[in-house]
Amino acid sequence: MGFIWSFANLIYVFSPFLKHASIWLPALYGLTIALRFISFVGVWHMKKWGVHLFLFNFVFGISILVLFNVEISPLSVILGLLAMTVFLLYYRKMDENL
């Protein structure tokens, strides 16, 4: 489900709304999508770095949207918090090694 979420958000990188907000916003938003995808790969392999990267990416993504005065989707915040809840349930079972 997380991989589908990442690919669905990839469409927004090319939206005119982000281009009008700032010249750097599409690149930063694309970076957050790439980091989210990489974090899901880490979680898929039950690695703790995947959870850490997802948490960093979640905070980074929201702070970028707040910085550029872009409306934050409540659905994306709810899905992010739901994913973090599920990740934290399995956090103790995850491996610390790469």
N, C-alpha and C positions, 0 to 999 in steps of 0.2 A: 504494500500500500504506500509506503514511503517513497519507493522508486517512482511510482505513478505520480505521486504528489510533486516530486522534483521535476519530472518531465512535463507535467502540466504547467508548472510555473515558468518553464523555459520560454513559453510563448510570450510572457510579459516582458521579457528582455527587449523584444523588438516592438513593443507598443509605443505609439506616439506620445502617450501620456508621460512615460518616463523620460523620453527625450526632451520634452518641453520643461520638465521639472529641473533638470540639470544635465550637463553634458557628461558628467561622470557617473550619474545614477545608473544607467543601463549596465555599465561595466561592473560597478559594485554589486548590483543586484545579481548579475550573472555569476560573480564570484561567490555570493552567498548560496546560490543554487548549486554550484559545483561543490562547495564545501559540504552542503547538506547531503548531496549524493555520496560523497566520499565517506561521510559519517555513517550513512546507512550501510555502506559496505562493511565498515568496521563493526557495526552492531550485528550485521548478518553473520559475521565470523565470530561473534561473541567476544569482542575485544573492548576493554574499558576505554581505550582512546577514542573509539567511535562515539561513546556517550559524552566524553569530554568535548570532542569536536562539535557534536550536535548542540550541546549547551552553549559553547562559545558562539557558534553560528547563529543560534536563536537570538541571543542577546545582541550580537553584532548586527544582524539583519533588522531587528526592531529599532536599534539605535540609529542606523543609517536612514531608515524611513522617517523617524522623528526628526533627525537632523535636517533633512530636505523637505520637511512639511508635507509628506505624502500620507494619504489616508491609510491607516493600518486596517487590514481586513480582520474582523473578529473571528472569522472561521480559521484563518491561518494561525492566530494566537491560540485558539482552542485546540486545533490539531497539534500544534507544537507542544502545548502543555500535556495533552493526552499521550503523545509519543514519549515525552520525558517521564511521565508516570510509569508507562510500560517498561521503559529502559531501566528505570531505577528499581523496579521490582526484580529484574534479573541481574542487577549490577554485581551482586556478590558472587554469582555463578560465572561471571565473565573472567577472561584471562587478562593478566596485566602485561604479558609479553607481546611483542609485535608479531 
